[in-house]
């Protein structure tokens, strides 16, 4: 009888330890998933800040280079796409489109010394530059948070808890655009 009680006690202890470990894994994964949401909110806020600066920048350029409508329309359209994006992946894609359009806008600005000398434009460009730096920092933090979460849900015993409680991989990473890894060709 005593041996049976010891066996039952050991089994109960094993079940309690396993249950505790499972709940600990679940709680860690919940915390990491929420960290992803918080990190994304920081990226989103920085993207919104940039989107808020763009209309003023476009208006400044529009006044000086009225025949550059195509580039201005691209920037405006890309900004609208970003403002309308709902999911992180949609926002990442719209952000990449906006990056390209802004790059083309700054190429246009190089052709107009009077725009580059405009105090309002210089102030907006400086503000946009600081915002771009903030976006890059937040992107990096977001990607690191997603990577940690994805790694943890794949590791044992977290993978058991992840499967039981429905935790899924996050695939919305910020990545370099196609062609960004190749250096531009410069000809003089």
N, C-alpha and C positions, 0 to 999 in steps of 0.2 A: 504494500500500500504506500509506504514511504517512497519507494522508487518511482511509483506512478506519479506521485505528487511532484517529485523532483523533475521528472520528464515533462509534465504539464507546465510546471513553473518555468523551465528552460524554454519550452516552445512559446509560452506567452511572452517571455522576455525577448526572444528572437523576433516575434511578430511586432512587439512594441518598438524595438530598435529599428526594424525595417520600415515600419510605418513612420516613425520619426524622421528617418533618413529621407523617405519619399516626400514627406511634407516640407522638409528643409530644402530639398531640391526644387520643389514646386514654388516655394516662397522666393527662392533666389531667382528663378526664371521670371516670376512675376515682376520682381524688382528690376531685372534687366530689361524686360519688355517696356516697362514704364520709363526707364532711362532712355530707351530709343525714342519714345514719344516726346520726352522732354528735350532731347537733343534735336529731334526734328523740329520742334517748336522754335528753337534758337535759329536753326537754318531758315525756317519759314519767315521769322521776324527779320532776319538780315536780307532775305530776298525781297520782302515787302518794302523795306527801307530803300533798296535800290530801285524798285519799281516806282516808288514815290518820287525819286529824284529825276527819273527819266523824262517826264513831261516838261519840266523846266529846261532840261538840257536840250531837248528837241526844239522847244520854242526859241531858244537862243541860237541854235544852228539854223533853224528855219528862216529866221530874219536875215541872216547874212548869206545864206546859200540857197535861195529859193529854187534853183533849178536842180537841186539834189533830192528831189521828191521821192525817188525810188528808195533811197537809203533811209530817209525819214519814215516812209511808209513801212519798211521792214522793221524798224525799231518799234514803231507804234503797234504794229501787228504782233510782234513777238511779245511785247509787254502785255497786250490784251490776252494773248494765249496763256501767259504766266498767271495773270490775275484770274483767269477762268479755270485754271488747273485745280483739280480737287485732291487727287492722290499724290503721295510722295513721288511716285514714278512719273506721273504727268508733270509735276512741278520740276523734276530733274530734267526731263526732256525739253520743257518750255524754257528753262533756265539756259540750257545749252544753245537753244535757238537765239535767245536774247544775247548771250555772250557773243555769238557770231555777228549779230546785227550791230551791237555796240562797237565791235572791232571795226566794221565797215564805216560806221559813223565817224570814228576817230581818224580813219584814213582820209575821209572827206575833209575833216577839220584841218588836217595838215596842209590842204591846198588853199586855205583861207587864213592868211595871217591876221586879218582883222578880227576873226572869231577867236583865234588863240590869244589875242591881246585883250579881249573883252573881259573885264573884271568879273562879271557875273558868271561867264563861262569858266574862267579859271577857278573860281570858288566852287562851282558845281562839279568840275572835273576833280578837284581835290577831295571833295566830299564823296564823290563816287569812288575814287581810288581807296579811300579809307573804308568805305562800305565793302568794296571788293575784297580787301584784306580780311575784314570781319567774316565775310561769307566763306572765304577759304579756310579760316580757322574753324568755323562751325561745321563746314563740310567734313573736315578731317575728324573732328570729334564725333560727328554722327557716324561716319564710316567705322571708326574704332568701336563705337558702342554696338553697332550692328554686327561687326565681326566677333566681338566678345560673346554676344548673345548666341550667334549661330554656332560658334565653337562649343559653348556650354551645352546647348541642346543636343549636340552630337556626342558628347562625352558620357561615359558610364559613371554613375547611375542616373545622371540627369536625363539621358535619353529615354529611360523608362518612364520617368515623371512626365517628360515632354510628350511622349506618346499617349500616356494615360489621360493627361489633362488638355490635350489638343494644342500644344505649342507648335507653331510652324516657323520654318526659316523665313527670315526677312531678306528679300532679294533686291530691295531698292537702295543700291549703292550709288554714290556719285562716282562716275568714271570719266576718264578722258574721252573726248570726242574722237571719232574716226579721223585719222590723219594728224592728230595733235602730237603724235610721237615723232613725226618726221619734221626735221628742221626746214623752215621756209628757204626757198632758193632766192638769193639776192643777186641781181645783175645790175652792173653799172654801165 
